[in-house]
Amino acid sequence: MKEVLEFLQKCGTFYLATVEGDQPRVRPFGAVCQFEGKLYLITNNKKSVFAQMQANPKVEISGMAGGKWIRLSGTVASDPRREPKTAMLDANPALRNMYSEDDGVMEVLYFTKASADICSFTDAPVHYEF
């Protein structure tokens, strides 16, 4: 999971796909962190992306960095505790301009199960499960 986290951080912006009914939805994300050995994402609980992840927790992420790309598929779950919110804000300090641990809007979600492939045109894909 460490390699996947580092790759997503190198991407800067990566793209998260969810499903709304029978329609895929994709949007840019840019913040991740590790807490208690799990990979976390952040969003606003007023956004449709959060409602989509609550209705169907299966997501997929894609991003590129340094001539390589990642495809991360998995299932996410919300974590309402304050500690992972603090970890996310500490790992991504610019987010403090938008969120605080107690604002009632910030949501952190972690991957309960995931698989990832980091690929390039020249190297064999590297596969990860966590």
Secondary structure, 3 states (H helix, E strand, C coil): CHHHHHHHHHHCCEEEEEEECCEEEEEEECCEEEECCEEEEEEECCCHHHHHHHHCCEEEEEEEECCEEEEEEEEEEECCCHHHHHHHHHHCHHHHHCCCCCCCCEEEEEEEEEEEEEECCCCCCEEEEC
